[in-house]
């Protein structure tokens, strides 16, 4: 959750001086469930403003929403507390917004000011919106009205139009301030919450909050206690412009949690010490990846005329991307009497997502709106790495119509306080047809397990979680017992993020995974021996074995595999293969081969590797004879080998050509081998 300040004292806002000349007058982020003190509503729709626990505008939960109902026509205003603008002739207003539109009828949204308590409102900025520009908007505008320079000035965000033509406007992170003379601030660190181990780009977004154009600046980043990386950026950033910046040096990180700090050092050659110069973020590094199946959630109704075209386009999309998605459609109770297959579980999901109109679609937990998903957006979601593997299967008892479901969840990263959702859908229904002209409907949710609020879980990387559910489908609106599908997904209940999803295998036994995957490192030949046991239930026809997501052995019958030259971070996965191209989730284990020795007691010898992290030259100081050194990346791939054959006390090892990252050096001596880790920066 965000840590913010409500900069009010009664109705007057105190001002914070950051540095140079910048003054912040209003900084409101709607963090509380209660409406912030000093803010009011004026005009039409005063009862339509509410604090919602969503983040559609792009900030953090919560945010304020202007809901369409009760419907009105005219101007609705969200009004700030009064501030003293004596001596101020120009301000900057910035906020995040999201439009969920309904009918393609234009309306206006903008900013206005008043210095006579609302008798006269002077428009500072406005824009026209319809279906062509619905979605997220990041508004940053310099404004100047007749109210500038006065003592009792209020600002408002206004909507001007017929509320029935939109579903809602969401607003967050409202900032009103004057500009610095020269400054840029870090707006965000643009690294995924979860990332892989290698080639991680360090990106961040900056905004010019000064009056002068920025032509260059220096910034640095530091991860944990590693060496600070500094770079100068030659770039042109106009006042109020935002731009994304990426450091040239990519980083490799071991699995686990890491702290990243980015700092702005100077701007245009001048020292920059403002409070918005530093930002920190936590990066979670996964041990492996899984194929992502984007999760589509769709609220629809046979009484909804606009739903027809959306449904038709979604059929075309799913036909093109067969086998690459997961889909659950929730019958809605609107417009009018709504869908006859609407249930209490549909209501729970509708309330959870704050859905108030049909059609409404979500893609991986993000609100997509009341239109169909386009191919470009689907492919972007599908190509996003996933870090949870999901497999399941179901069967039915034809005698009593009971469905029996088994689900396996294998996480490749630690995730706490998440939820697993399971829904039984009917692939095609016809008996819920109404008067919008549609005669059949697809992926219709019939039952959720254990209910629509899911199962709370803590996920630990490499630890399997198994779930089983049963239900009599005669207690649902099911039409055909042989036309079912089961969707499974893992979601952050607070942030709506869906980490991955999948359909269960249909009308078959569950593909149980291999058990007890063990890794043993043989120091005498630097090999890795992996062994595992067959599943407790089921009869696989073979196994696929992976090291660091690379397929090493395919469809083998043996319960072991040996890898030569095993150095670095090694993530082993075994996937059980079943008939009809079914596969299990992975059995996973990891090992890091470092600081292992043979025939050497390091307490009795001197061996020093420095500097670490290293730039171009690595120094190896030891009293024993070094014959050869080999350097491996964290995936065990040999990058360099040096034959030394000398008795020098200090050896110089050229590593200038290595990419930045984590490496392991195998030091072969006349008394045995030593493996050490170092970082190349």
Steps between C-alpha positions, in 0.01 A plus 500: 500500500613856441625727773361845425426828673171682495632851489214673677454692819128562542406640159838658425786292362849544632776501241809280483822643361690220323800698377581794278154660438248219489194521726249217535151621586291185463604136504203267534509125440173380663679237707233483768160341460361827638457808285790746560434803718435827318394342170140554388261439211308764308260513208324189372556145621622590849406150615687331215852558638638209701832364627564165329761241590623481141799634307360545151649850465849357539580590859474279806170403662292694596367759252192718453237413242220697337233235443235541232209413727273672603508644151525875451575753228715804563821578688626296796795636699755348739620807693825543693553693823586870458862609466678836510653587163619849584792578271441192283416553133529147365450147637549142391211255539565129461282197566435148379164415346319207341187518285273197480263617229166353391343682206709674237358842588751780569531668840757728661736452794725775626636724775356831618570752778294736714587777746142586598398165654355361179290789380727526197705211363780581254600213273875437517512196271252259342480226241229308316466125559309213339571137410805600298697611807368288784752336730785646705613862477790670675408869508776760552403857413635847572204725581436869558156649562355826632512344848880486512654730762196494727471378858203261493535281191338161450569255220261244356502208262173516310289276278266670252249279320240227544620246755299220340739500205792386715550232763736706712802727534777400743747757643812471716828670594380861470797739523498881481834679519726768357805415294860490614748699301687181413406151614408152391332249727477122490138408436535121502739208484390306193608149591248218539417389851632158395789447259732232370859456611683632194515808277281721717482855365485774763241748371330794666278794404593860572301821466638847444336700780706810427463804279814426299554232237714213622779405260694258719497341842689238698341217693613194690356172617600261774370149569535378858860556611648470152706769335321816387460537121499858366416627152462837330198536270502746210132561432261786438208522743267798471322646807227262627610231255543143622741252345622150575872452556695172494850439631737339252619238748262209545521288812486132592362420844468187709144386582340672796416853605727795421481872583561746216568870556517757217634850564513816285841663556506814285301677229660703220824476692354649818456307824142386554399429859121513493284254692379327183850392400504161669270203452525143623334179391507132586579253223404135536713268287336173399674165467326415172222596260178348371290555191246773559136439419328840514185494712192656342209587728189626328174636644216469251125450466254384231294812578791727404496630141864623497609155621422340164782655298750452783408131532538450126847655497608299804401178322731597213783581742472171688480300178827655383678447833360158585689340786672824605242656735270432793148645492215536748183693420280621786128544429397852608173624651481807279375670296142460617442147634833376364615143441288217647824312583613778735597357841624624837853402394466723193397777737813449713730534197297795371535676836868411526576665165246783557325412175187702428430440132511233232706422309809544720822308440814444706832370370723347769312699762532836324183676390487489121168681468177438314659398172658183362867418555715573196768259378789734582399525866440127530840417350669747735339326796586155365865595450536629856702251708312305766650361817233254609431164332138380518371159398178323585247245384137413561266209452128453552279229641221459248279324755466797734653785291779558751811674372835416662782751451872476580734800469878536542668837552880520470639850574844609386503804727385575853153657506309554820130558571381417149189308392429201278174516306334204329190532283297236319368643175270361237656541158173578321156580640174579322224500761596841638418671169293816526412791271836634375499253209771263623416132511812351658757610755850378585715433811205563733595472868290244688686451831813629677711311755488509787299814422541827313750632755752228420753329726760705688854365459864581565721383215865410550729451202535132413234375744202319345144578612220257414124563514196277453133596463174315435149623426164375376450693177125433510489785751611748230353627173706240309341387174736220388728297730737421211558866407692630801837670544690596816696826522768553767685822581714655775424861590607777736168585662600855593671606177293281260819374330463149354833318503397217269208281401419179316220265406496159666524189283149382420330176601819321599724408792729756656864514372685474830860632507822317576602491865806557715728665244849495654817669375850382590816680395805277437808704572746256344372566147279807557187317388141523617299185564122541512275220625125484548218260572193416295171664602318351794194470275497451124723340238703744291634380166819704545665810640645824365801632690601868496792701634437873522198465267709325234376155396786258572321166454165431335254223579750288692392199702786521752451660839834681493713732289868602520630835377871560443674831576230612739589845627303792632133523581331182380122470494390145418146417390339165427170486312304174493353414158169315466293360218311741271775764529419578862776628726532567870628807676873495556675346792765762581824523695796737496867493587777760488846354447738744664777492760523119469846346534673166463823396665542849645441638844452868429569581863862397445565690176470856378276565197356840424286611204467877452350746427149364528299642326759533225534724198759390243768308690450237771793427730558156648751492784604164643803321639423176316568413137210586263488293182178617336196718564163462329220756520133402481183708498222433750345245264812286491613606152878531464598846377879504536789267585855606588805272523733665750770242584695743716611548857415869511347609826254737323329411173332762279185369329353712220119507531437818300313312226254337739146632514392645833365239737579223746776251415677204657872438465631144525859521624698184419810465717758232561311415820147496364224732381333801658184669369439866584230747401559854371292780349596679178388866485 
